[in-house]
Amino acid sequence: MSYKTQIENKDFFSRVYDVTLLIPYGRITSYGAIARFLGSGRSARMVGWALNASHSEPEFIPAHRVVNRNGMLTGKHHFGNSTTMQQLLENEGIIIEEDRIVNFAEKFWDPLKELS
């Protein structure tokens, strides 16, 4: 059974968390890539809402590894202060300049390719 089949019966936020937990250390993905993997390609904003709510989950969800389709740290204001998301990513070797991931293509993790 594929991973995608295993998560299909969960609620949307839980499915987002399941995929986010699989993003490897030192890699990033986008809200849209997660939405497409979950079969809801136009739900990138819902992925963002789920990740914003993830801070109240008992398990650590590495939401800092999810950025917009251009590599911008659009969710940074949900991490307590404006530099936490960048610091977490830089600790994993991600290069960031002016709130944008410089090595975005190199570090991009596509769940459709990796988990299907």
Number of C-alpha atoms within 10 A of each C-alpha: 5 8 11 17 10 10 16 12 10 11 9 17 16 15 21 26 21 15 19 23 16 14 20 14 13 16 18 25 25 23 24 23 24 26 24 17 18 21 13 15 13 12 17 19 13 17 26 24 15 18 25 16 13 19 15 10 10 7 10 11 19 21 26 21 26 29 23 18 15 12 20 19 23 16 18 19 13 16 15 9 9 14 13 15 24 22 14 15 22 14 12 14 14 20 16 18 9 8 16 17 22 15 13 20 12 10 17 19 22 19 21 15 8 9 12 11
